Amino acid sequence: MKKKTDGGHAIPGGDLEGMGQEEGREMPEGVESQTGYCHFCGQGGVVHTMIGWCQDEVNEAVTCRCQCEEAKKYAESKERVQKAKSRIEELFSSTAEKPIDQGVVNIMSRAVDAIEEKAMKGITIDVGQGIKARVSRMAKGSIKVERTEMVKASFEE
């Protein structure tokens, strides 16, 4: 049996029941549904968030899920920056095998933002003790994070 929505579109009865169940499904404690809008095209969307998210955070989440071209580029950019910063933490911060000063890690993380915004192409930091840290934009737009450790052996006889 098919039922009609007020828009005149036919929806199979089973799908309509499924929609009702989805909508009426209980949310885990501390989670709520909120409506936000894409920063670029204005399309609305519903996201499940932790209680207490402000409207800007909800709009940001909806923007990152929107299918308009600008939102897709924006989401890809955010993901690229997040991955580069995670890699910096992995290679250089206190959890790394040979950590470096946290101030240098912070500089590198800020450099990722400048590289993504195309304010600079890259940065190389000589940390000392034969360690160099480099963050740079590659030809295809990805961000490369690199740690180089020089081991020098010299003998004189």
KATAQUI-V303446 format. One record per residue. N is the residue number from 1. RES is the residue in one letter. PSI is psi in degrees with one decimal (999 if undefined). BURIAL is b if it has 9 or more other C-alpha atoms within 8 Angstrom, else e. D_LAST is the distance of its C-alpha to the last C-alpha in Angstrom with 2 decimals. Layout:
N | RES | PSI | BURIAL | D_LAST
N | RES | PSI | BURIAL | D_LAST
This chain:
1 | M | 133.5 | e | 94.08
2 | K | 141.8 | e | 92.69
3 | K | 153.2 | e | 93.05
4 | K | 137.8 | b | 92.97
5 | T | 170.2 | e | 90.93
6 | D | -11.2 | e | 92.57
7 | G | -3.7 | e | 90.53
8 | G | 4.9 | e | 92.37
9 | H | 133.5 | e | 89.35
10 | A | 132.0 | e | 89.99
11 | I | 126.9 | b | 87.69
12 | P | 144.2 | b | 88.12
13 | G | -40.8 | b | 89.49
14 | G | -40.8 | e | 86.56
15 | D | -39.1 | e | 84.08
16 | L | -40.4 | b | 86.26
17 | E | -41.5 | e | 86.28
18 | G | -38.8 | e | 82.47
19 | M | -40.7 | e | 82.14
20 | G | -39.3 | e | 84.38
21 | Q | -42.3 | e | 82.33
22 | E | -46.2 | e | 79.08
23 | E | -36.6 | e | 80.62
24 | G | -2.0 | e | 82.14
25 | R | 139.8 | e | 79.06
26 | E | 139.2 | e | 78.03
27 | M | 147.2 | e | 74.82
28 | P | 155.5 | e | 72.33
29 | E | 134.1 | e | 72.66
30 | G | 0.5 | e | 70.97
31 | V | 142.4 | b | 71.10
32 | E | 159.6 | b | 73.63
33 | S | 132.9 | e | 74.44
34 | Q | 150.3 | b | 74.23
35 | T | 133.1 | b | 75.11
36 | G | 178.8 | b | 72.87
37 | Y | 142.1 | b | 72.70
38 | C | 133.7 | b | 70.09
39 | H | -25.8 | b | 68.78
40 | F | -49.9 | e | 69.05
41 | C | -11.7 | e | 72.21
42 | G | 1.6 | e | 74.06
43 | Q | 138.0 | e | 74.63
44 | G | 156.6 | b | 75.28
45 | G | 159.3 | b | 73.70
46 | V | 133.2 | b | 73.73
47 | V | 151.2 | b | 70.60
48 | H | 122.7 | e | 70.29
49 | T | 165.6 | b | 68.57
50 | M | 147.5 | e | 68.02
51 | I | 134.1 | e | 70.92
52 | G | -3.2 | e | 70.32
53 | W | 136.9 | e | 68.62
54 | C | 168.0 | e | 69.84
55 | Q | -35.8 | e | 71.35
56 | D | -40.4 | e | 68.26
57 | E | -38.8 | e | 66.12
58 | V | -44.7 | b | 68.77
59 | N | -39.3 | b | 68.97
60 | E | -44.1 | b | 65.19
61 | A | -41.7 | b | 65.33
62 | V | -40.7 | b | 68.22
63 | T | -43.7 | b | 66.45
64 | C | -16.9 | b | 63.40
65 | R | -9.7 | b | 65.77
66 | C | 152.5 | b | 67.98
67 | Q | 6.3 | e | 68.02
68 | C | 153.5 | e | 68.55
69 | E | -42.8 | e | 65.81
70 | E | -41.2 | e | 64.78
71 | A | -38.2 | b | 64.47
72 | K | -44.6 | b | 62.39
73 | K | -41.6 | e | 59.92
74 | Y | -46.0 | b | 59.90
75 | A | -40.1 | b | 59.27
76 | E | -41.4 | e | 56.42
77 | S | -45.9 | b | 54.83
78 | K | -40.8 | e | 55.20
79 | E | -40.9 | e | 53.69
80 | R | -45.5 | b | 50.71
81 | V | -44.4 | b | 50.06
82 | Q | -42.9 | e | 50.56
83 | K | -42.1 | e | 48.13
84 | A | -43.0 | b | 45.42
85 | K | -36.9 | b | 45.91
86 | S | -40.8 | e | 45.82
87 | R | -38.3 | b | 42.54
88 | I | -46.3 | b | 41.09
89 | E | -44.4 | b | 42.28
90 | E | -41.3 | b | 40.81
91 | L | -25.6 | b | 37.32
92 | F | -23.1 | b | 36.96
93 | S | -170.1 | b | 39.61
94 | S | -19.7 | b | 39.83
95 | T | -8.3 | e | 40.48
96 | A | 160.4 | b | 37.18
97 | E | -44.3 | e | 34.31
98 | K | 86.9 | e | 32.23
99 | P | 156.2 | b | 34.94
100 | I | 174.7 | b | 34.64
101 | D | 135.5 | e | 36.96
102 | Q | -30.2 | e | 40.60
103 | G | -38.2 | e | 41.21
104 | V | -40.2 | e | 38.76
105 | V | -41.5 | b | 40.47
106 | N | -41.0 | e | 43.80
107 | I | -43.9 | e | 42.66
108 | M | -40.7 | b | 41.62
109 | S | -40.3 | b | 45.00
110 | R | -33.4 | e | 46.87
111 | A | -33.1 | b | 44.89
112 | V | -44.1 | b | 46.21
113 | D | -44.7 | b | 49.75
114 | A | -37.4 | b | 48.99
115 | I | -43.8 | b | 47.37
116 | E | -35.0 | b | 50.40
117 | E | 1.8 | e | 52.73
118 | K | 27.4 | e | 50.82
119 | A | -19.5 | e | 50.14
120 | M | 159.1 | e | 46.47
121 | K | -32.2 | e | 44.40
122 | G | 175.3 | b | 41.45
123 | I | 138.5 | b | 39.08
124 | T | 130.1 | e | 35.34
125 | I | 124.8 | e | 34.11
126 | D | 107.1 | e | 30.54
127 | V | -19.2 | b | 30.83
128 | G | 173.1 | e | 27.35
129 | Q | 30.9 | e | 24.75
130 | G | 11.4 | b | 24.11
131 | I | 129.0 | b | 27.78
132 | K | 140.0 | b | 30.13
133 | A | 134.6 | b | 33.81
134 | R | 136.6 | b | 35.98
135 | V | 127.3 | b | 39.70
136 | S | 159.7 | b | 41.34
137 | R | 131.6 | b | 44.47
138 | M | 167.4 | e | 44.16
139 | A | -35.4 | e | 46.36
140 | K | 8.0 | e | 48.92
141 | G | -10.6 | e | 49.35
142 | S | 163.7 | e | 47.31
143 | I | 125.0 | b | 44.93
144 | K | 131.5 | b | 41.32
145 | V | 127.8 | b | 39.32
146 | E | 137.6 | e | 35.60
147 | R | 127.0 | b | 32.76
148 | T | 129.1 | e | 29.19
149 | E | 119.7 | e | 26.22
150 | M | 126.8 | e | 22.81
151 | V | 116.1 | e | 19.99
152 | K | 128.3 | e | 16.69
153 | A | 130.2 | e | 13.38
154 | S | 136.2 | e | 10.19
155 | F | 140.2 | e | 6.58
156 | E | 128.0 | e | 3.79
157 | E | 999 | e | 0.00
